[in-house]
Amino acid sequence: MSNSVAQNVRTFETHPDAAVPAESPLAWSYHHSGRPSVSAKSRVVLRERAMLGHLILRGGAIVLDEAVRRVLGFGLPGRPNGLTRGESGERSIQWLSPDEWLVIVPGGEEFTLEGKLREALGEAHYAIVDASGGQTLIELEGEMTRELLMKSTPYDVHPDAFPVGKGVTTVFAKATVILRRPDEQRWELVLRRSFADYLYRWILDAGAEYAIGVEA
């Protein structure tokens, strides 16, 4: 990509100031399907981490890794299906395919981050797509989370097959999601906004026997 092309790329702020505030993808679901409280009996807890910044990066691993390290301070995952995180844990990079990665950052950072990455990448051949408005992230935590996952996805979630730091694109309740395991206690689902209500209702039903609770 030449400098002239790169300079003509139009970027858009996905969190502009607006009179009507943006709503969580699960706002409607909470109102219509309920929001069970977390209790001492809850063995699975659900949290939505809405309005995060989601950027899809495509290009050569070496040049992207150099740019990402310069801008974010940590690099791309070193192996397929890998997940890397910054020191604070708020920023992550997920390997999706041989030339594709998902970067997730706190909401509001994605527009500035995209600009910095484009500047760092210069004339390299790459693509950056801001998918923030079309995706959300759901966290699941608790002693029975793996049992809930086993009811919902055909992918093997045994610790030997799915260690901490792994993430895969798979099927979850007939929907396509990115299933990730950032640490020993938590699992994450990165999903399309259009699937959010369906998956929320599925998870509430699958987690009912575990007294699932939903944190605000």
VOPA-277886 format. One line per field, with one value per atom (N, C-alpha, C): x, y, z; residue number from 1. Coordinates in nm, 3 decimals. Layout:
<recs>
c1 [X  ...]
c2 [Y  ...]
c3 [Z  ...]
nr [NUM  ...]
</recs>
This chain:
<recs>
c1 [0.085  0.000  0.089  0.070  0.153  0.110  0.197  0.161  0.038  0.027  -0.088  -0.218  -0.215  -0.333  -0.362  -0.257  -0.276  -0.334  -0.291  -0.338  -0.483  -0.532  -0.670  -0.768  -0.717  -0.805  -0.891  -1.020  -1.111  -1.134  -1.112  -1.139  -1.255  -1.326  -1.446  -1.442  -1.477  -1.487  -1.614  -1.600  -1.716  -1.782  -1.720  -1.781  -1.792  -1.860  -1.870  -1.963  -1.948  -2.041  -2.178  -2.281  -2.415  -2.517  -2.628  -2.733  -2.796  -2.802  -2.859  -2.743  -2.724  -2.611  -2.626  -2.513  -2.515  -2.559  -2.624  -2.671  -2.589  -2.575  -2.513  -2.592  -2.524  -2.595  -2.694  -2.674  -2.764  -2.867  -2.875  -2.969  -3.112  -3.151  -3.286  -3.307  -3.204  -3.214  -3.234  -3.163  -3.178  -3.323  -3.383  -3.519  -3.622  -3.602  -3.704  -3.680  -3.555  -3.526  -3.482  -3.467  -3.428  -3.278  -3.240  -3.098  -3.079  -3.072  -3.065  -2.946  -2.971  -2.867  -2.765  -2.644  -2.540  -2.564  -2.560  -2.583  -2.473  -2.480  -2.382  -2.391  -2.507  -2.526  -2.480  -2.448  -2.411  -2.278  -2.281  -2.157  -2.110  -2.188  -2.146  -2.190  -2.102  -2.133  -2.106  -2.202  -2.190  -2.170  -2.078  -2.059  -2.046  -2.112  -2.087  -1.987  -1.887  -1.792  -1.823  -1.923  -1.974  -1.891  -1.908  -1.850  -1.697  -1.636  -1.491  -1.452  -1.325  -1.276  -1.227  -1.279  -1.242  -1.184  -1.058  -0.996  -0.949  -0.982  -0.933  -0.811  -0.698  -0.576  -0.547  -0.508  -0.467  -0.339  -0.249  -0.123  -0.015  0.109  0.221  0.252  0.281  0.300  0.418  0.528  0.647  0.624  0.572  0.552  0.443  0.337  0.232  0.283  0.364  0.418  0.503  0.586  0.671  0.586  0.482  0.397  0.320  0.266  0.187  0.274  0.395  0.486  0.518  0.537  0.570  0.454  0.332  0.215  0.157  0.146  0.082  0.179  0.302  0.400  0.407  0.330  0.340  0.304  0.346  0.337  0.224  0.223  0.124  0.149  0.046  0.067  0.170  0.251  0.358  0.317  0.193  0.149  0.002  -0.042  -0.182  -0.276  -0.389  -0.491  -0.442  -0.330  -0.275  -0.345  -0.333  -0.390  -0.284  -0.250  -0.156  -0.228  -0.177  -0.240  -0.132  -0.169  -0.080  -0.070  0.018  0.041  -0.085  -0.168  -0.289  -0.398  -0.388  -0.492  -0.610  -0.612  -0.725  -0.713  -0.595  -0.572  -0.524  -0.576  -0.541  -0.533  -0.460  -0.450  -0.476  -0.569  -0.609  -0.574  -0.504  -0.475  -0.603  -0.645  -0.766  -0.738  -0.638  -0.600  -0.457  -0.393  -0.251  -0.215  -0.308  -0.274  -0.378  -0.444  -0.555  -0.552  -0.568  -0.566  -0.676  -0.727  -0.827  -0.762  -0.765  -0.714  -0.833  -0.836  -0.942  -0.880  -0.935  -0.883  -1.002  -0.978  -1.088  -1.163  -1.294  -1.375  -1.328  -1.324  -1.280  -1.136  -1.059  -0.919  -0.900  -0.999  -0.979  -0.952  -1.016  -0.997  -0.854  -0.805  -0.667  -0.568  -0.597  -0.508  -0.498  -0.610  -0.606  -0.516  -0.527  -0.443  -0.296  -0.263  -0.122  -0.068  -0.150  -0.105  -0.083  -0.173  -0.157  -0.029  -0.002  0.121  0.244  0.240  0.354  0.376  0.267  0.278  0.322  0.301  0.351  0.306  0.405  0.376  0.353  0.349  0.328  0.189  0.175  0.045  -0.031  -0.144  -0.218  -0.362  -0.446  -0.584  -0.620  -0.691  -0.743  -0.892  -0.973  -1.118  -1.165  -1.238  -1.295  -1.428  -1.431  -1.553  -1.622  -1.587  -1.636  -1.788  -1.855  -1.999  -2.072  -2.004  -2.071  -2.041  -1.963  -1.924  -1.937  -1.947  -1.941  -1.867  -1.839  -1.763  -1.837  -1.855  -1.920  -1.818  -1.807  -1.721  -1.805  -1.751  -1.813  -1.709  -1.751  -1.659  -1.733  -1.664  -1.726  -1.691  -1.711  -1.665  -1.735  -1.855  -1.927  -1.927  -1.840  -1.837  -1.802  -1.705  -1.665  -1.780  -1.859  -1.975  -2.077  -2.097  -2.188  -2.135  -2.004  -1.945  -1.962  -1.948  -1.960  -2.101  -2.199  -2.336  -2.360  -2.268  -2.294  -2.206  -2.087  -1.995  -1.937  -1.913  -1.851  -1.701  -1.642  -1.497  -1.456  -1.344  -1.295  -1.242  -1.308  -1.267  -1.196  -1.152  -1.072  -0.942  -0.891  -0.768  -0.650  -0.642  -0.532  -0.542  -0.666  -0.687  -0.707  -0.743  -0.773  -0.706  -0.574  -0.503  -0.527  -0.486  -0.490  -0.408  -0.460  -0.389  -0.430  -0.534  -0.581  -0.713  -0.739  -0.868  -0.896  -1.019  -1.054  -1.187  -1.202  -1.332  -1.407  -1.525  -1.598  -1.748  -1.824  -1.970  -2.011  -2.100  -2.155  -2.305  -2.380  -2.527  -2.569  -2.505  -2.533  -2.490  -2.428  -2.376  -2.224  -2.164  -2.019  -1.966  -1.870  -1.809  -1.658  -1.587  -1.447  -1.448  -1.407  -1.402  -1.259  -1.239  -1.104  -1.095  -0.973  -0.949  -0.832  -0.862  -0.755  -0.683  -0.750  -0.685  -0.756  -0.711  -0.765  -0.913  -0.957  -1.094  -1.195  -1.150  -1.245  -1.237  -1.352  -1.363  -1.430  -1.402  -1.462  -1.525  -1.637  -1.702  -1.702  -1.639  -1.647  -1.748  -1.855  -1.965  -2.021  -2.091  -2.156  -2.271  -2.290  -2.398  -2.534  -2.552  -2.681  -2.710  -2.607  -2.627  -2.641  -2.624  -2.611  -2.734  -2.853  -2.973  -2.994  -2.978  -2.993  -2.898  -2.772  -2.673  -2.696  -2.739  -2.769  -2.879  -2.986  -3.097  -3.052  -2.969  -2.916  -2.835  -2.745  -2.658  -2.740  -2.842  -2.927  -2.994  -3.043  -3.109  -3.008  -2.893  -2.791  -2.733  -2.733  -2.675  -2.774  -2.902  -3.004  -2.975  -2.929  -2.903  -2.782  -2.703  -2.588  -2.616  -2.744  -2.785  -2.707  -2.699  -2.621  -2.666  -2.569  -2.599  -2.534  -2.592  -2.542  -2.496  -2.370  -2.316  -2.338  -2.366  -2.385  -2.254]
c2 [-0.118  0.000  0.124  0.212  0.331  0.434  0.533  0.639  0.714  0.734  0.808  0.734  0.600  0.520  0.523  0.503  0.499  0.631  0.744  0.872  0.896  0.824  0.842  0.747  0.660  0.569  0.648  0.624  0.696  0.612  0.671  0.603  0.674  0.600  0.653  0.630  0.733  0.723  0.647  0.531  0.448  0.484  0.573  0.620  0.773  0.830  0.976  1.028  1.156  1.218  1.222  1.181  1.178  1.206  1.264  1.295  1.169  1.064  0.936  0.840  0.798  0.710  0.573  0.512  0.376  0.277  0.170  0.067  -0.060  -0.132  -0.263  -0.356  -0.447  -0.546  -0.630  -0.638  -0.717  -0.633  -0.504  -0.417  -0.467  -0.501  -0.551  -0.685  -0.770  -0.903  -0.894  -0.803  -0.787  -0.750  -0.666  -0.620  -0.729  -0.808  -0.905  -1.047  -1.082  -1.217  -1.222  -1.106  -1.105  -1.101  -1.078  -1.064  -1.126  -1.259  -1.323  -1.273  -1.246  -1.193  -1.300  -1.257  -1.347  -1.372  -1.500  -1.537  -1.631  -1.668  -1.762  -1.899  -1.926  -2.054  -2.052  -1.937  -1.925  -1.993  -2.093  -2.163  -2.125  -2.037  -1.973  -1.827  -1.737  -1.594  -1.541  -1.466  -1.408  -1.257  -1.204  -1.059  -1.023  -0.917  -0.865  -0.750  -0.754  -0.644  -0.574  -0.487  -0.422  -0.300  -0.256  -0.132  -0.132  -0.248  -0.252  -0.219  -0.190  -0.166  -0.295  -0.331  -0.454  -0.417  -0.447  -0.422  -0.554  -0.577  -0.693  -0.648  -0.715  -0.686  -0.800  -0.762  -0.863  -0.816  -0.910  -0.877  -0.974  -0.942  -1.027  -1.021  -1.136  -1.145  -1.060  -1.059  -0.989  -0.839  -0.782  -0.638  -0.595  -0.674  -0.641  -0.652  -0.754  -0.771  -0.651  -0.604  -0.488  -0.365  -0.342  -0.225  -0.235  -0.354  -0.373  -0.356  -0.410  -0.393  -0.246  -0.172  -0.031  0.048  0.011  0.089  0.040  -0.092  -0.148  -0.198  -0.224  -0.269  -0.419  -0.495  -0.641  -0.689  -0.813  -0.858  -0.953  -0.999  -1.098  -1.232  -1.316  -1.451  -1.527  -1.605  -1.677  -1.811  -1.851  -1.980  -1.972  -2.061  -2.063  -2.076  -2.007  -2.008  -1.946  -1.874  -1.812  -1.682  -1.645  -1.522  -1.454  -1.330  -1.253  -1.134  -1.090  -0.978  -0.883  -0.755  -0.656  -0.673  -0.598  -0.612  -0.588  -0.493  -0.463  -0.565  -0.645  -0.743  -0.684  -0.553  -0.489  -0.491  -0.522  -0.525  -0.663  -0.715  -0.851  -0.861  -0.965  -0.996  -1.145  -1.178  -1.317  -1.359  -1.472  -1.529  -1.590  -1.547  -1.599  -1.691  -1.655  -1.734  -1.695  -1.763  -1.737  -1.590  -1.508  -1.367  -1.274  -1.319  -1.241  -1.247  -1.130  -1.120  -1.026  -1.051  -0.965  -0.893  -0.761  -0.680  -0.623  -0.643  -0.588  -0.493  -0.372  -0.269  -0.203  -0.128  -0.056  0.034  0.043  0.124  0.268  0.321  0.457  0.467  0.358  0.359  0.318  0.252  0.187  0.286  0.401  0.498  0.551  0.590  0.639  0.527  0.405  0.291  0.262  0.267  0.242  0.342  0.469  0.570  0.548  0.510  0.485  0.364  0.260  0.142  0.173  0.250  0.286  0.367  0.455  0.534  0.445  0.350  0.261  0.166  0.128  0.031  0.095  0.224  0.294  0.233  0.190  0.139  -0.012  -0.077  -0.222  -0.257  -0.382  -0.431  -0.487  -0.428  -0.469  -0.421  -0.465  -0.417  -0.407  -0.302  -0.285  -0.255  -0.333  -0.312  -0.295  -0.187  -0.162  -0.236  -0.343  -0.424  -0.398  -0.288  -0.262  -0.260  -0.199  -0.188  -0.317  -0.416  -0.540  -0.658  -0.637  -0.748  -0.709  -0.809  -0.788  -0.905  -0.894  -0.998  -1.036  -1.166  -1.217  -1.300  -1.273  -1.351  -1.452  -1.571  -1.673  -1.718  -1.723  -1.761  -1.842  -1.934  -2.015  -2.161  -2.237  -2.376  -2.468  -2.430  -2.514  -2.457  -2.362  -2.301  -2.402  -2.488  -2.585  -2.681  -2.717  -2.803  -2.732  -2.603  -2.528  -2.525  -2.506  -2.504  -2.638  -2.746  -2.879  -2.905  -2.837  -2.848  -2.764  -2.673  -2.570  -2.575  -2.635  -2.636  -2.775  -2.815  -2.946  -2.943  -2.826  -2.818  -2.873  -2.942  -3.004  -2.894  -2.874  -2.770  -2.827  -2.953  -3.009  -2.929  -2.906  -2.828  -2.878  -3.008  -3.061  -3.017  -2.999  -2.958  -2.808  -2.745  -2.601  -2.532  -2.513  -2.449  -2.298  -2.237  -2.091  -2.030  -1.925  -1.859  -1.908  -1.991  -2.042  -1.977  -1.965  -1.916  -1.974  -2.012  -2.074  -2.018  -2.020  -1.991  -2.123  -2.127  -2.253  -2.226  -2.333  -2.324  -2.329  -2.239  -2.236  -2.219  -2.323  -2.318  -2.278  -2.337  -2.316  -2.179  -2.097  -1.967  -1.974  -1.894  -1.889  -1.788  -1.830  -1.743  -1.766  -1.675  -1.698  -1.732  -1.853  -1.900  -1.888  -1.818  -1.790  -1.824  -1.858  -1.887  -1.799  -1.679  -1.586  -1.623  -1.693  -1.736  -1.859  -1.907  -2.032  -2.021  -1.903  -1.888  -1.848  -1.777  -1.716  -1.774  -1.773  -1.801  -1.681  -1.658  -1.545  -1.592  -1.531  -1.551  -1.418  -1.412  -1.295  -1.329  -1.251  -1.287  -1.168  -1.197  -1.092  -1.033  -0.906  -0.837  -0.901  -0.945  -1.003  -1.136  -1.202  -1.328  -1.309  -1.185  -1.163  -1.209  -1.172  -1.209  -1.360  -1.421  -1.566  -1.639  -1.601  -1.669  -1.640  -1.520  -1.488  -1.579  -1.593  -1.679  -1.825  -1.868  -2.005  -2.027  -1.933  -1.947  -1.945  -1.860  -1.859  -1.995  -2.054  -2.184  -2.293  -2.294  -2.396  -2.383  -2.260  -2.237  -2.237  -2.263  -2.258  -2.356  -2.475  -2.576  -2.539  -2.441  -2.395  -2.262  -2.223  -2.096  -1.979  -1.975  -1.871  -1.732  -1.645  -1.506  -1.415  -1.296  -1.199  -1.075  -1.041  -0.920  -0.801  -0.687  -0.563  -0.523]
c3 [0.000  0.000  0.000  -0.093  -0.101  0.001  0.025  0.118  0.072  -0.061  -0.112  -0.085  -0.100  -0.069  0.080  0.161  0.306  0.357  0.300  0.346  0.307  0.204  0.160  0.229  0.315  0.387  0.485  0.483  0.573  0.698  0.813  0.940  1.008  1.094  1.156  1.306  1.381  1.526  1.560  1.628  1.658  1.791  1.869  1.994  1.992  1.892  1.887  1.997  2.030  2.124  2.058  2.132  2.074  2.183  2.142  2.239  2.294  2.211  2.254  2.283  2.408  2.440  2.377  2.344  2.289  2.395  2.352  2.444  2.429  2.538  2.537  2.444  2.375  2.293  2.374  2.506  2.590  2.664  2.636  2.708  2.694  2.571  2.547  2.618  2.616  2.676  2.827  2.892  3.037  3.070  2.988  3.014  2.989  2.883  2.843  2.897  2.925  2.971  3.117  3.178  3.318  3.336  3.460  3.493  3.631  3.641  3.772  3.854  3.979  4.067  4.101  4.125  4.174  4.321  4.360  4.499  4.545  4.672  4.726  4.658  4.594  4.527  4.381  4.330  4.188  4.162  4.076  4.038  3.898  3.834  3.709  3.716  3.678  3.676  3.536  3.482  3.349  3.362  3.282  3.273  3.126  3.086  2.952  2.961  2.877  2.867  2.735  2.744  2.624  2.587  2.462  2.412  2.413  2.403  2.389  2.246  2.224  2.089  2.027  1.910  1.840  1.703  1.680  1.551  1.490  1.364  1.290  1.210  1.231  1.158  1.060  0.937  0.839  0.771  0.749  0.684  0.726  0.689  0.725  0.873  0.932  1.077  1.124  1.050  1.095  1.101  0.993  0.991  1.088  1.102  1.198  1.341  1.369  1.504  1.543  1.451  1.480  1.511  1.432  1.453  1.583  1.610  1.732  1.856  1.854  1.968  1.991  1.882  1.894  1.954  1.918  1.960  2.093  2.109  2.228  2.335  2.297  2.395  2.413  2.336  2.334  2.195  2.162  2.026  1.996  1.872  1.827  1.896  1.907  1.962  1.879  1.946  1.877  1.818  1.841  1.787  1.746  1.656  1.615  1.735  1.729  1.835  1.964  1.958  2.078  2.113  2.241  2.293  2.377  2.345  2.426  2.487  2.603  2.673  2.722  2.733  2.789  2.940  3.002  3.146  3.228  3.187  3.264  3.242  3.136  3.104  3.029  3.006  2.940  2.788  2.737  2.593  2.554  2.445  2.405  2.254  2.209  2.066  2.050  1.962  1.939  1.797  1.783  1.652  1.597  1.477  1.414  1.296  1.216  1.099  1.064  0.964  0.938  0.918  0.868  0.848  0.909  1.017  1.073  1.226  1.290  1.435  1.481  1.601  1.664  1.781  1.778  1.888  1.964  2.096  2.179  2.281  2.289  2.379  2.450  2.558  2.622  2.523  2.542  2.452  2.446  2.326  2.305  2.259  2.276  2.234  2.088  2.031  1.902  1.788  1.791  1.682  1.683  1.800  1.810  1.779  1.827  1.802  1.652  1.583  1.439  1.369  1.407  1.345  1.372  1.495  1.530  1.456  1.441  1.368  1.221  1.162  1.021  1.001  1.095  1.085  1.098  1.194  1.216  1.099  1.032  0.922  0.792  0.776  0.660  0.528  0.446  0.312  0.309  0.423  0.426  0.370  0.326  0.278  0.398  0.430  0.549  0.536  0.627  0.636  0.783  0.820  0.956  0.944  1.013  1.012  1.156  1.181  1.314  1.323  1.401  1.418  1.551  1.617  1.752  1.762  1.665  1.673  1.646  1.591  1.553  1.642  1.747  1.835  1.982  2.067  2.211  2.273  2.401  2.472  2.600  2.619  2.740  2.818  2.947  3.035  3.113  3.131  3.215  3.317  3.442  3.549  3.654  3.718  3.822  3.808  3.915  3.919  3.818  3.770  3.675  3.533  3.508  3.374  3.267  3.295  3.193  3.162  3.262  3.237  3.149  3.171  3.085  2.941  2.926  2.793  2.723  2.797  2.738  2.685  2.742  2.693  2.568  2.539  2.440  2.316  2.327  2.213  2.192  2.067  2.042  2.064  2.082  2.097  2.234  2.238  2.362  2.455  2.569  2.663  2.786  2.776  2.884  2.894  3.016  3.031  2.948  2.924  2.843  2.698  2.649  2.510  2.496  2.607  2.601  2.719  2.712  2.823  2.825  2.935  2.946  2.833  2.771  2.662  2.525  2.518  2.389  2.353  2.224  2.177  2.039  2.013  1.885  1.835  1.704  1.644  1.635  1.695  1.701  1.702  1.716  1.725  1.870  1.907  2.043  2.028  2.064  2.051  1.910  1.810  1.667  1.616  1.701  1.657  1.652  1.566  1.557  1.657  1.739  1.839  1.841  1.904  1.940  2.088  2.121  2.259  2.308  2.420  2.471  2.619  2.660  2.801  2.849  2.897  2.935  3.064  3.156  3.280  3.334  3.449  3.505  3.542  3.580  3.630  3.523  3.419  3.326  3.186  3.121  2.978  2.914  2.787  2.716  2.585  2.552  2.422  2.349  2.234  2.148  2.039  2.029  1.942  1.867  1.761  1.685  1.767  1.750  1.821  1.790  1.666  1.627  1.697  1.750  1.821  1.972  2.019  2.164  2.241  2.197  2.272  2.271  2.154  2.144  2.237  2.237  2.322  2.469  2.501  2.641  2.694  2.617  2.662  2.670  2.576  2.581  2.710  2.738  2.856  2.985  2.992  3.113  3.131  3.022  3.031  3.068  3.000  3.028  3.168  3.220  3.351  3.466  3.437  3.542  3.655  3.620  3.724  3.811  3.765  3.842  3.911  3.917  3.980  3.920  3.787  3.720  3.762  3.780  3.813  3.709  3.693  3.595  3.670  3.652  3.714  3.623  3.684  3.607  3.542]
nr [1  1  1  2  2  2  3  3  3  4  4  4  5  5  5  6  6  6  7  7  7  8  8  8  9  9  9  10  10  10  11  11  11  12  12  12  13  13  13  14  14  14  15  15  15  16  16  16  17  17  17  18  18  18  19  19  19  20  20  20  21  21  21  22  22  22  23  23  23  24  24  24  25  25  25  26  26  26  27  27  27  28  28  28  29  29  29  30  30  30  31  31  31  32  32  32  33  33  33  34  34  34  35  35  35  36  36  36  37  37  37  38  38  38  39  39  39  40  40  40  41  41  41  42  42  42  43  43  43  44  44  44  45  45  45  46  46  46  47  47  47  48  48  48  49  49  49  50  50  50  51  51  51  52  52  52  53  53  53  54  54  54  55  55  55  56  56  56  57  57  57  58  58  58  59  59  59  60  60  60  61  61  61  62  62  62  63  63  63  64  64  64  65  65  65  66  66  66  67  67  67  68  68  68  69  69  69  70  70  70  71  71  71  72  72  72  73  73  73  74  74  74  75  75  75  76  76  76  77  77  77  78  78  78  79  79  79  80  80  80  81  81  81  82  82  82  83  83  83  84  84  84  85  85  85  86  86  86  87  87  87  88  88  88  89  89  89  90  90  90  91  91  91  92  92  92  93  93  93  94  94  94  95  95  95  96  96  96  97  97  97  98  98  98  99  99  99  100  100  100  101  101  101  102  102  102  103  103  103  104  104  104  105  105  105  106  106  106  107  107  107  108  108  108  109  109  109  110  110  110  111  111  111  112  112  112  113  113  113  114  114  114  115  115  115  116  116  116  117  117  117  118  118  118  119  119  119  120  120  120  121  121  121  122  122  122  123  123  123  124  124  124  125  125  125  126  126  126  127  127  127  128  128  128  129  129  129  130  130  130  131  131  131  132  132  132  133  133  133  134  134  134  135  135  135  136  136  136  137  137  137  138  138  138  139  139  139  140  140  140  141  141  141  142  142  142  143  143  143  144  144  144  145  145  145  146  146  146  147  147  147  148  148  148  149  149  149  150  150  150  151  151  151  152  152  152  153  153  153  154  154  154  155  155  155  156  156  156  157  157  157  158  158  158  159  159  159  160  160  160  161  161  161  162  162  162  163  163  163  164  164  164  165  165  165  166  166  166  167  167  167  168  168  168  169  169  169  170  170  170  171  171  171  172  172  172  173  173  173  174  174  174  175  175  175  176  176  176  177  177  177  178  178  178  179  179  179  180  180  180  181  181  181  182  182  182  183  183  183  184  184  184  185  185  185  186  186  186  187  187  187  188  188  188  189  189  189  190  190  190  191  191  191  192  192  192  193  193  193  194  194  194  195  195  195  196  196  196  197  197  197  198  198  198  199  199  199  200  200  200  201  201  201  202  202  202  203  203  203  204  204  204  205  205  205  206  206  206  207  207  207  208  208  208  209  209  209  210  210  210  211  211  211  212  212  212  213  213  213  214  214  214  215  215  215  216  216  216]
</recs>
